[in-house]
Amino acid sequence: MGLDSDQVTYERHGAAAVVTIDRQARRNAIDGPTAALLTEAYGRFEQDPDARALILTGAGEAAFCAGADLKAIETFVPRLGLPEGPLGFSRRTPTKPTIAALSGWCLAGGLELALWCDLRIAAEGSKLGFTERRFGVPLVDGGTQRLPRIVGLGRALDMILSGRIVEAAEAHSIGLVTEIVPPGTHLDRSLAMAEALARFPQDTMLADRRAAIEGIGLTFEEGMALEAENGPLTFATAAEGAMRFAAGEGRGGEGAGA
């Protein structure tokens, strides 16, 4: 099933919902109407119980997303105060895992959307950066908050202040990119990773994910208390898993990797 648009598509592939930005003539840059379509796609994902992970990608291999379409900047004026964020859903926190499948340029607001995702799979040759710095456009889709949490404040300030382009290899070395894959395989690898995540017991995985995300900003004691809430809530699943392990399943790390 797809959206009623050729600029944003929503497709189910196994356990994954694949949301694709398709404005290749503009390096998949987003204007106001495209952002509204992304909001719709995100809502569909959240309401689909069979979609266990969302993969966000850009059509073609030249660009994931070049951010906001500065030639249509006026279309964002009505969106600046929306709770979901100017670029569609950047101010929402998804309840299920999300993966950015990157190829080519990942710039400005496009990088902010990639940072919104839990994991980032980048094709060799991908380039990332906050290039809006040179035009005086601020980061308003979460970049100033998510990047420091992912790579640390020092490295984040380097990218935020300078606006420099970061090659995929450097992005991987600082933890900005989860994995680098051969050109043209970023979506396939993301789909395989989504299927691997979908095979895990969901209640415990989602509880651990929530504790990690919501624990940011809490004191250590508060974060430990948040994590401890998961024990009673997921005990039945944990007990069942322990019985399977005792019976011989999963020895040698089998089934542990995505």
N, C-alpha and C positions, 0 to 999 in steps of 0.2 A: 504494500500500500504506500502511495506517495502523497506528498502535499500537492495542492492544486497550483503548482508553480514550477517553472524550470530553473529558478534561481536557488532554491533550497529544496532538497529532496530528503525524504524519510523512507528508509527501506529496512526491512527486517532480514537479517542473515543469521539463521540459527538463533542463538541466545542474544545476539547483538542487534541494537538499533543503530543504523549508520545514517548520520546526518551529513549531507554534503552541500557545501557552498559552491554554487556554479555560476560564477560571473568571470569567466576566464579572460575576457577582453579587458577586465579591470583588475587582473591578478587576484580575483576572488575577493576584492574589497567589498565592504558592506555599506549599503545606504540604508535609509530609514525603513523603507518597505521590506528589504531583506532582513533587517533586524527583527521586524515583526514576525516574519516567517520563521526565524530561528526560535523565537519565543514559543510559537505554536508547536514547532517540532519538539522542543524540550518538554512542553506540557504533555505531548503525546507519549514521550518516553516514560515520564513519571507515572502516567496512568496505565501503562502497559505492564501487567504483572509478569509476562513472559519475556520481556526485554530486560535481561539481567545486567547489561552493560551498554553504555552509549559510546559510539565511536564518532568523533567529529573530524571531518577531513575536508579538503578542497578538491574540486574537480581538476583533472589533469595533473601533471607533475611539475609544472613551472612554479606554482605557488600554493601554499596552504591557505593563507589569507594575508593580504596587505593592509588589513585594518579598516578603519573607516574610509569610505570613498570621499576624499576631500573635495572632489568636484561636485559632490551632492551634500555638502556639509549642512546646508539649510534644512535638510530632511531630518536631521537629528535634534533640532530645537525642541520639538514636542516630546522627545524621548529622554531628555537630560534628567528629569526628575522622577522617571519611572522606577518603581522598586525593583524591577527585574534587570535594569541597567540599559545603557544606550545601545549596546551591540546585541541585545536579545535576551540573554539570561546570565550575564556576567556577575550579577549581584545575588544570584540564587546559589544555594548549596545543594547539589544533587544528593539524593538518598541512596544512589547506587553507583558503582564504579564507572569512571569515564576515562576514555583514552583518546588522545589527539594523534592522528596519523598524519605526519608532516612530510611534505616534499617541497623543495624549492624555497621560496621566500615565506618567512613567517615573521611579519613585521607589525610594529605598532599595536593597534587593537587586536590584530591577529595573534600576536604573541600573548596578549592578555587572555584571549580565549584558550590558547594552548595551556597557559598557566592555570586556568580554571579546571582543566582536566587533572585527574589523579596521576596519569602516566602519559609520557610523550614518546612515541616511536618515530624516529626521523630517518628518512632516506639519506644516504650519503650525498653530500653536496648541499644539504639544507643550510639556510642562513637565517639567523634570528637576531632581532634587535628592535629597540624602541626608536625608530627613525623619525617619529613625530617630533622628537626633541628639536630638530633643526627648523621646524615650522612653528614652534611655539604652541603646539597642541598638547594639552595635559593628558596624563593617564587617568582615566575615569572609569575603567572597567576592571579594576582590581589589581593592576600590575604593581602598584607601590606596596600592596599588602601581601600578595601571594609570592612574588619573586624573593623577597627576603626570607620568607618561611621555607623556601625550597633550596636556595643556594647560600643563604647567610647574608647579613646586612652589607658587609664589605663588597662582596662581588655584585650584589644587587645594585648598590649605589654606583658602582663602576658603570653598569649598563644603563641605569636610569639617567645619570647625569651626563654621560658622554654620548649616548645614543649610538654607540658603535655597533657594527655588525659582528656577530659572533658565529664562527663556523661550527658545523655540527660536532666536530671532534672536540673542540673546546667546550661546547655546551654539554657534551657527555662527561667530560672530565670534571666539571663543576657540579654535576648532578642536575642540570637543567633538563637534559634529555635522558630518558631512561635507557634507551637502546638505539643503536645505529644499525640500519639494515641496507642491503644493496638497493640501488635505484629501482623504483617501480614495485617494490615488495612491501612498502610501509602499510598498506591497507590489509594485505594478506596476513602479515605478522600481527597486526592489531586484532584482526578477526580471530586468529588462533589464540591470542592472549585472552580475548573475551570469552572464548569457549572454555579455556582452562579455568578462568575465574568462576564461570557458571557451574562448573562441576563440583566446586567446594560446597560444603554445608553453608547455606546462605545466611542463616541467622547469626552464627558466630562471626563470619567474615564481615558482615555489615555492622555488627556491634563493635568489632575491633576498629573498623574504619571510622565509625562515628566517634569513638573515644579518641582516636588519633587526631581527627580534624577538630573536634570541639575542645580537646585538651590544650590546643595552642592558645596561649594567653592566660591560661589558668596558672595558679601556683602549682608547685609539684604535688603538694598535699591534695589540692582540689582535683588535679588530674588523676591521681591515684584513686581517689574516691569515685570519680567518674568511671574509671576502668573497672573498679570493683563491682559496680552495678551490673556488669555483664555476667558475672558468675551465676547468680541465681536465675537470671533470665534465660541463659543458654545451657543450663546444667544437663537437661535431657539430651540435647544434641552432643554435648561433650562426653557424657557417659556412654552413649551409643558408639561414638567414635573411638573411645578408649577400648571398648569391647572388640571392635573390628581390628584395632592395632594389636591387641593381645592375641587375636586369632591368626596373626601373621600378615595382615594387610599393611602395605606401606613401608615394609622393611627396606633399608638401603636408600631411603629418600624417594621411593617410587611415588609418583603422583604429586610431588612437592613443587615442581616448577611449572611456570607458564610458558 
